[in-house]
Each structure stands twice: as C-alpha cells, then as structure tokens.
Amino acid sequence: MRPPKNLVEQVESRPYDVLNSEEARAEAGDNEKSLYHIIKPEINFEPGTSEYDPRVYQSAAEQFELFQQKGWLVQDDKEQYYIYAQTMNGKTQYGLVVGAYVNDYLTGVIKKHELTRRDKEEDRMKHVRVCNANIEPVFFAYPDNAALDALIMRYAATEPEYDFIAPIDGFRHRFWVIADPQDIAAITAEFAKMPALYIADGHHRSAAAALVGAEKAKQNPHHTGKEEYNYFMAVCFQASQLTILDYNRVVKDLNGMTSEQFLKALEKNFVVVCKGPESYKPQHLHEFSLYLDGQWYSLTAKPGTYDDKDPIGVLDVDISSRLIIDELLGIKDLRSDNRIDFVGGLRGLEELKHRVDSGEMRMALALYPVSMQQIMDIADSGKIMPPKATWFEPKLRSGLIIHKLQ
C-alpha cells in the first residue's frame, strides 16, 4: 500500500524512533494525513498519554483503517518491487524495497550486529499485531551486485513516481515502481544467489516483524509458508553506497578525577596531544577526539591496546568503551548508566562542544565512524557490536510504502 502521488508529502514522516511524542505532535500539526497518527498514535490523545497505553495501539489500527477508507493509502494491484533513492549532501544511495523472508531472519541468513531489548521488541510487536501490517520498513545492506546496480540505474534515468525534499533535514527522496515481469524475475534471481543480507538499521523492527510472522504461522493450522505474514518489508542498499556517521559520547563527570589526573591516566593507553580550542575530528581508525575544559585533544590508541584479528576488539567503539568509559570513568553498562549520553554524528562536533560548555556534561569523546565492511565482518563472525556503535544517515522516510500481512 502507498499514498497517491499527490498526497505523498502530506503522508510521509520521519521514522517513529528518531523523535519524541511532542516533536511528532508538532510536526503533524493539524495535518490529519500525517503518518504520525499511525506510528506515533499517542499524539491522538491528550499530551502526556503514554505511548504504551493500550488505547494508543488501538488508535494506530483505527487510523490505519481510516487512511485506507479515505484513499490516503491505496493498495497496488499486483506484487512488484520498488526503488527508493535518498540524496544527502550530493551523494545518492539506491535501495530496493522487498519482502524479506521471516525464516531467513530466524535462521540467521539475515544477519544482525546489535543486541535488541525485549521491551522495545514487544512495543513494535504490539504495533505490527494491531495494524496487521509492517507500517515502516527496515534498512538492510547487501554485498555489491553489478546486475542489480545496472537495473537500478536504468530506472533512475526515468521519471520517478515520488520526488520530494523532506522538511527539517532537506534530503531528497525519490521512488520508482518496478512493474516489468522480466525485471521482477531478474531481481528475485539476484537475491536468490546472495549468501546473506545484513541489518544496517532497524534491529528492533526486524525482530518484531519476524516474531509476529512466526507467531501467525504457529496460529494458522493451514499454514503453507506462502502467506503474506511470512515476509516483512525491507529496503536493501548496496553496502558500498551507505553512509555511516560517527556516534559520539558525552559524559557527566570524570569519576572523581581532576582534568589533569584524567589526562594523565589516559597516557597509559593513548598518545595524548592537545589540539587547542578549534574543533578537531578523528582522522583515522584508532584516533579519538576528546573535548575537555574548552580544549580539543587527539587520543591515539597505543599498539597492543586492541586486537587487529578480533572483529570486535579492533573497533574504536570497543577500545573507547574498555579503556576510557569503563576503566577510567567506571561506566559499566552503556545502555543503562545515566552518566553517559550519545550524540549522532549528523549533529556535528559543535553539539558536543555545546553540551560540555553549557555545564550539562563534563567531557565529550568523538569517534571515527565504523565501516560497513566492519559491520559485515562482525555479523559474519556471529558476534555483536557494542551498543551505540553505528549511526546511519539519511534515515528512511516512513509512509512511502506499507506492507499488509494478509
């Protein structure tokens, strides 16, 4: 299902997990066609209503029904693939919208690199169950493929179905329908050859969609494996096209140390160089930027502090977690300790500086971004990345396409 061409900009929205209830309420404003009424349905109630209130989930289903009745979402007349392109800062990435197979997720053919939290999974499962649909897609990567690239470029040279600049971030989003049976068969054949797909962003949505699909299979005495609930909606991008930004840390205190003691303690595992008051970004793997007392420092991890042969041990997010966040600052659990917060790289070093200079935080640590190859290596090895390691940008817009489970 998708919006008619003339309504797409009224329907489409940011994904549910990148903004809070009040931001969603403000962005939806008086637009009754905004997808936020389905994906952030707490905005349909008085401010302060919990997003986990049973009435809120029910409201999502009612709104989804309403959008269909009003013709704001219309079912396409046949199964087809779609191309979804996003352009950020002059760079375009092209994704294929597909139905990912639930069993591939359950058996590890669709590979993950991040732990999921049960409470977040349960929230999304309730949403999928009550709407009986995947309202928002997940974000996958696949190994580069010349045949798919050529096919996508052929469509990219034609007039798109949707073409708009998103408010707030100013990124461009385009969308094409692949209805030609030969092209559909070619795409299916290329995906059939791939040994694996990789979740880039949307681990909770993937888990929820797959678990609900498996649940429906169990509940259906006539289950054949061909039903629509055996698939969930994903947008798959070539790995080399994806942009991964740094995911940085800000910390409230130095664990009882003075600035001098902290800098001295860092010298055990890092080469510490003061870079002065001008913003300084890490230039390569194993270099970090520290902002403390109005000064930027370069921290370079010394040989022997990481293991090049270990896909996790070689990661900067692991080095900083072990040797700075845990060992020096005493923060053991990145997920739950309220002394630490995380800032996506799109906000830039200025945001780190602002949060420290305002007195809210004591120090900031900027990391060099993880590569897609590192993510795939970790997923292939069956290991899990430390929390808050990757920040993908641009995010997929929601509401361009929806997958009903029946």
Wavefront OBJ file of the C-alpha trace (Angstrom):
o trace
v 0.000 0.000 0.000
v 1.186 3.527 -0.643
v -0.063 7.104 -0.888
v -1.316 8.554 -4.191
v 1.370 10.662 -5.841
v -0.325 13.968 -4.986
v -0.585 13.089 -1.259
v 2.827 11.564 -0.551
v 4.292 14.701 1.045
v 1.318 15.016 3.398
v 1.510 11.360 4.444
v 5.275 10.714 4.723
v 7.142 11.234 8.008
v 10.352 10.569 9.874
v 10.679 7.076 11.455
v 8.960 6.548 14.814
v 12.187 6.162 16.809
v 14.035 9.373 15.882
v 11.681 11.806 17.586
v 9.669 12.032 20.789
v 5.917 12.387 21.222
v 5.958 16.189 21.474
v 8.088 16.563 18.337
v 5.715 14.226 16.462
v 2.719 16.233 17.709
v 4.341 19.464 16.488
v 5.356 18.019 13.092
v 1.901 16.524 12.478
v 0.246 19.825 13.451
v -3.265 19.896 12.011
v -2.373 17.512 9.144
v -4.790 14.593 9.555
v -2.962 12.716 6.753
v 0.374 12.614 8.642
v 1.648 9.067 9.204
v 2.466 10.091 12.799
v -1.214 9.387 13.568
v -0.358 5.706 12.915
v 3.297 5.385 14.019
v 3.181 7.824 16.981
v -0.510 7.349 17.841
v -0.103 8.833 21.325
v -0.453 12.209 19.530
v -4.137 11.325 19.000
v -4.624 11.723 22.785
v -4.030 14.459 25.335
v -0.324 15.377 25.866
v 1.348 13.145 28.429
v -0.506 9.981 27.333
v 1.886 7.015 27.499
v 2.913 5.620 24.124
v 2.405 2.158 25.699
v -1.228 2.773 26.703
v -3.427 0.019 25.139
v -5.726 2.745 23.725
v -2.743 4.158 21.836
v -2.051 0.881 19.990
v -5.756 0.559 19.202
v -5.733 4.085 17.822
v -2.890 3.099 15.424
v -5.116 0.366 13.947
v -8.119 2.698 13.684
v -6.046 5.369 11.948
v -4.542 2.806 9.533
v -8.099 1.744 8.641
v -9.156 5.384 8.220
v -6.201 6.154 5.893
v -7.344 3.282 3.654
v -11.018 4.310 3.701
v -10.134 7.910 2.814
v -7.845 6.839 -0.039
v -4.710 8.296 1.582
v -3.159 4.812 1.318
v -4.047 2.680 -1.704
v -3.211 -0.973 -2.369
v -1.232 -1.586 -5.578
v -2.974 -4.036 -7.889
v -0.095 -6.511 -8.086
v 3.131 -7.579 -6.383
v 6.131 -5.582 -7.530
v 9.490 -4.273 -6.397
v 10.247 -0.607 -5.821
v 13.378 1.543 -5.857
v 13.856 4.097 -3.098
v 16.673 6.659 -3.543
v 17.914 9.116 -0.926
v 20.250 12.029 -1.643
v 22.222 13.647 1.200
v 24.953 16.253 0.635
v 25.124 15.425 -3.063
v 25.511 11.666 -2.538
v 22.705 9.263 -3.567
v 22.049 5.736 -2.307
v 19.578 3.466 -4.120
v 17.591 0.832 -2.240
v 15.278 -1.952 -3.409
v 12.036 -2.351 -1.454
v 11.485 -6.094 -0.943
v 9.619 -8.591 1.191
v 12.275 -10.154 3.440
v 11.616 -13.771 4.405
v 10.802 -14.280 8.110
v 12.518 -17.659 8.193
v 15.750 -16.106 6.864
v 15.751 -13.828 9.903
v 15.033 -16.690 12.318
v 17.786 -18.901 10.834
v 20.437 -16.164 10.624
v 20.540 -15.721 6.829
v 19.518 -12.129 7.591
v 22.364 -11.173 9.901
v 22.327 -8.785 12.831
v 25.185 -6.953 14.549
v 23.350 -5.445 17.515
v 21.565 -6.722 20.611
v 17.872 -5.910 20.859
v 15.975 -5.000 24.008
v 12.938 -7.119 24.778
v 10.786 -4.134 25.856
v 11.418 -2.337 22.562
v 10.733 -5.523 20.584
v 7.463 -6.034 22.452
v 6.354 -2.467 21.712
v 6.907 -2.942 17.958
v 5.326 -6.415 18.024
v 2.141 -4.930 19.502
v 2.143 -2.304 16.751
v 2.588 -4.894 13.973
v -0.085 -7.151 15.512
v -2.706 -4.450 15.968
v -2.200 -2.958 12.467
v -1.614 -6.395 10.901
v 0.996 -4.661 8.767
v 4.611 -3.517 8.625
v 3.955 0.224 8.605
v 7.656 1.138 8.489
v 10.420 -0.619 6.551
v 13.708 -1.865 7.965
v 17.066 -0.958 6.458
v 19.285 -3.742 5.048
v 22.599 -3.877 3.208
v 23.592 -6.429 0.576
v 27.001 -7.182 -0.965
v 27.605 -5.035 -4.064
v 25.963 -6.507 -7.145
v 26.674 -5.248 -10.687
v 23.497 -6.729 -12.237
v 21.208 -5.050 -9.703
v 23.175 -1.821 -9.976
v 22.678 -1.739 -13.767
v 18.941 -2.425 -13.436
v 18.504 0.283 -10.784
v 20.429 2.853 -12.852
v 18.157 2.141 -15.830
v 15.113 3.095 -13.732
v 16.928 6.023 -12.102
v 17.187 7.626 -15.549
v 13.371 7.730 -15.789
v 10.732 9.925 -14.161
v 10.170 8.837 -10.515
v 6.771 8.088 -9.016
v 7.619 10.250 -5.965
v 10.206 13.034 -5.778
v 10.356 15.434 -2.819
v 12.703 17.246 -0.455
v 11.996 16.301 3.168
v 11.347 19.118 5.643
v 13.845 19.599 8.511
v 16.866 17.772 7.031
v 16.461 18.892 3.409
v 17.370 15.488 1.944
v 15.852 14.403 -1.370
v 13.742 11.230 -1.625
v 12.729 9.539 -4.912
v 10.741 6.382 -5.573
v 10.174 4.223 -8.679
v 7.821 1.278 -9.264
v 9.263 -1.854 -10.930
v 6.257 -3.472 -12.633
v 8.005 -5.204 -15.563
v 7.806 -9.023 -15.060
v 11.286 -9.597 -16.536
v 12.882 -7.042 -14.208
v 11.000 -8.519 -11.240
v 12.300 -12.012 -12.142
v 15.859 -10.669 -12.549
v 15.821 -9.053 -9.091
v 14.444 -12.212 -7.463
v 17.157 -14.288 -9.177
v 19.965 -11.979 -7.993
v 18.750 -12.024 -4.383
v 18.480 -15.829 -4.539
v 22.256 -16.002 -5.170
v 23.185 -13.892 -2.126
v 24.521 -15.838 0.864
v 23.262 -13.228 3.352
v 21.609 -9.878 3.959
v 22.736 -7.539 6.742
v 20.558 -5.412 9.018
v 22.002 -1.914 8.880
v 19.347 -0.047 10.876
v 16.120 -1.266 12.472
v 17.097 -4.273 14.602
v 14.003 -3.903 16.806
v 11.648 -3.547 13.843
v 13.236 -6.592 12.158
v 12.927 -8.710 15.293
v 9.325 -7.609 15.899
v 8.254 -8.205 12.287
v 9.870 -11.649 12.167
v 8.490 -12.720 15.563
v 4.946 -11.682 14.631
v 5.297 -13.556 11.323
v 6.421 -16.681 13.185
v 3.552 -16.244 15.676
v 0.992 -16.066 12.840
v 2.476 -19.182 11.235
v 2.004 -21.090 14.524
v -1.588 -19.891 14.877
v -2.582 -20.922 11.349
v -3.494 -24.648 11.105
v -3.390 -24.371 7.283
v -0.001 -22.605 7.162
v 1.726 -23.126 3.793
v 4.721 -20.747 4.005
v 3.387 -18.656 1.126
v 1.198 -16.325 3.207
v 1.948 -12.604 3.300
v 2.891 -12.772 7.022
v 5.937 -14.861 6.031
v 7.506 -11.630 4.743
v 8.338 -8.263 6.225
v 9.190 -5.041 4.445
v 12.824 -4.042 3.972
v 14.734 -1.544 1.859
v 18.027 -3.124 0.740
v 21.005 -0.977 -0.263
v 24.359 -1.910 -1.766
v 26.836 -1.941 1.115
v 29.340 0.391 -0.557
v 26.714 3.130 -1.017
v 25.826 3.503 2.655
v 26.989 6.381 4.815
v 27.772 5.567 8.430
v 28.412 8.560 10.666
v 30.292 8.703 13.940
v 28.269 8.029 17.091
v 29.830 10.090 19.848
v 29.780 10.095 23.657
v 29.261 12.811 26.266
v 29.899 12.094 29.962
v 28.695 13.995 33.056
v 31.786 13.662 35.297
v 35.390 12.419 35.428
v 34.713 9.781 38.119
v 36.257 11.908 40.885
v 39.384 12.882 38.932
v 40.574 16.388 38.103
v 41.136 17.197 34.426
v 44.911 16.842 34.940
v 44.534 13.425 36.598
v 42.218 12.247 33.830
v 44.581 13.364 31.028
v 47.496 11.724 32.875
v 45.515 8.469 33.264
v 44.769 8.464 29.517
v 48.510 8.390 28.745
v 48.723 4.756 29.869
v 46.899 3.560 26.717
v 46.846 6.600 24.409
v 49.193 9.144 22.876
v 47.584 12.408 24.041
v 48.138 15.610 22.015
v 46.446 18.946 22.785
v 44.980 20.449 19.585
v 43.729 23.719 21.097
v 40.253 25.323 21.054
v 39.470 24.647 17.358
v 37.185 21.644 16.716
v 39.219 18.529 15.936
v 37.759 15.431 14.253
v 39.435 11.992 14.400
v 41.344 11.482 11.130
v 41.660 7.682 11.079
v 40.853 4.437 12.861
v 42.064 4.243 16.496
v 42.219 8.027 16.874
v 39.693 9.770 19.141
v 38.917 13.428 19.827
v 38.427 14.498 23.425
v 36.818 17.824 24.352
v 37.578 18.956 27.895
v 37.808 22.412 29.530
v 37.473 24.268 26.210
v 40.317 22.326 24.556
v 40.338 19.537 21.960
v 42.765 16.627 22.300
v 43.790 13.874 19.905
v 43.970 10.437 21.581
v 45.694 7.713 19.566
v 45.400 4.171 20.926
v 48.829 2.608 21.527
v 49.735 -0.685 19.805
v 48.736 -3.622 21.977
v 45.589 -1.942 23.307
v 43.473 -3.620 20.601
v 43.447 -6.869 18.638
v 43.504 -6.479 14.842
v 42.426 -10.106 14.412
v 39.282 -9.749 16.529
v 36.401 -8.105 14.602
v 35.108 -6.598 17.869
v 38.430 -5.887 19.618
v 39.640 -3.800 16.687
v 36.617 -1.445 16.844
v 37.130 2.078 18.166
v 33.818 1.846 19.987
v 35.202 -1.191 21.865
v 38.602 0.438 22.572
v 36.964 3.581 23.987
v 34.382 1.590 25.973
v 37.044 -0.620 27.589
v 39.911 1.794 28.170
v 38.136 5.114 28.808
v 34.443 4.690 29.612
v 34.817 1.570 31.801
v 38.417 1.552 33.105
v 38.784 5.292 33.834
v 35.233 6.574 34.199
v 33.678 3.496 35.835
v 30.699 3.299 33.482
v 29.985 -0.422 33.080
v 26.706 -0.510 31.156
v 26.364 1.904 28.227
v 22.676 1.038 27.860
v 21.533 1.955 31.335
v 24.052 4.317 33.008
v 22.642 7.851 33.084
v 26.109 9.427 33.429
v 26.632 8.926 29.681
v 24.706 10.058 26.618
v 25.182 9.577 22.863
v 25.162 12.097 20.036
v 24.686 11.107 16.379
v 27.339 12.432 14.002
v 24.845 14.432 11.925
v 24.747 16.950 14.781
v 28.498 17.532 14.396
v 31.254 18.388 16.869
v 29.507 21.681 17.702
v 26.808 19.737 19.543
v 29.473 18.004 21.661
v 31.109 21.341 22.451
v 27.737 22.895 23.310
v 26.798 20.122 25.745
v 30.110 20.417 27.580
v 30.339 24.239 27.529
v 26.771 24.514 28.879
v 27.875 22.624 32.004
v 25.442 19.766 31.343
v 28.364 17.443 30.522
v 31.988 17.392 31.706
v 33.664 15.900 28.618
v 32.943 14.678 25.086
v 34.537 11.915 23.048
v 34.293 11.835 19.238
v 34.923 8.540 17.396
v 35.950 7.653 13.865
v 32.945 6.039 12.100
v 32.604 2.271 11.794
v 32.769 0.962 8.204
v 30.110 -1.185 6.533
v 32.814 -3.821 5.984
v 33.452 -3.954 9.750
v 29.717 -4.395 10.382
v 29.513 -7.239 7.839
v 32.637 -8.917 9.302
v 31.103 -8.803 12.784
v 27.739 -10.127 11.570
v 29.520 -12.907 9.622
v 31.512 -13.898 12.722
v 28.264 -14.191 14.704
v 29.403 -11.532 17.172
v 27.519 -8.480 18.404
v 28.746 -4.889 18.323
v 28.929 -2.823 21.496
v 25.847 -0.611 21.973
v 25.570 2.777 20.250
v 28.206 1.962 17.634
v 26.591 2.989 14.355
v 24.596 5.952 13.119
v 23.193 5.605 9.602
v 22.118 8.701 7.728
v 19.897 9.563 5.948
v 17.112 7.686 7.712
v 14.383 6.070 5.626
v 11.220 8.160 5.426
v 8.137 6.290 6.579
v 4.835 6.220 4.734
v 6.136 5.843 1.164
v 5.151 2.195 1.263
v 3.416 -0.162 3.702
v 3.159 -3.953 3.711
v -0.082 -5.599 4.857
v 0.268 -9.053 6.405
v -2.810 -10.516 4.707
l 1 2 3 4 5 6 7 8 9 10 11 12 13 14 15 16 17 18 19 20 21 22 23 24 25 26 27 28 29 30 31 32 33 34 35 36 37 38 39 40 41 42 43 44 45 46 47 48 49 50 51 52 53 54 55 56 57 58 59 60 61 62 63 64 65 66 67 68 69 70 71 72 73 74 75 76 77 78 79 80 81 82 83 84 85 86 87 88 89 90 91 92 93 94 95 96 97 98 99 100 101 102 103 104 105 106 107 108 109 110 111 112 113 114 115 116 117 118 119 120 121 122 123 124 125 126 127 128 129 130 131 132 133 134 135 136 137 138 139 140 141 142 143 144 145 146 147 148 149 150 151 152 153 154 155 156 157 158 159 160 161 162 163 164 165 166 167 168 169 170 171 172 173 174 175 176 177 178 179 180 181 182 183 184 185 186 187 188 189 190 191 192 193 194 195 196 197 198 199 200 201 202 203 204 205 206 207 208 209 210 211 212 213 214 215 216 217 218 219 220 221 222 223 224 225 226 227 228 229 230 231 232 233 234 235 236 237 238 239 240 241 242 243 244 245 246 247 248 249 250 251 252 253 254 255 256 257 258 259 260 261 262 263 264 265 266 267 268 269 270 271 272 273 274 275 276 277 278 279 280 281 282 283 284 285 286 287 288 289 290 291 292 293 294 295 296 297 298 299 300 301 302 303 304 305 306 307 308 309 310 311 312 313 314 315 316 317 318 319 320 321 322 323 324 325 326 327 328 329 330 331 332 333 334 335 336 337 338 339 340 341 342 343 344 345 346 347 348 349 350 351 352 353 354 355 356 357 358 359 360 361 362 363 364 365 366 367 368 369 370 371 372 373 374 375 376 377 378 379 380 381 382 383 384 385 386 387 388 389 390 391 392 393 394 395 396 397 398 399 400 401 402 403 404 405 406
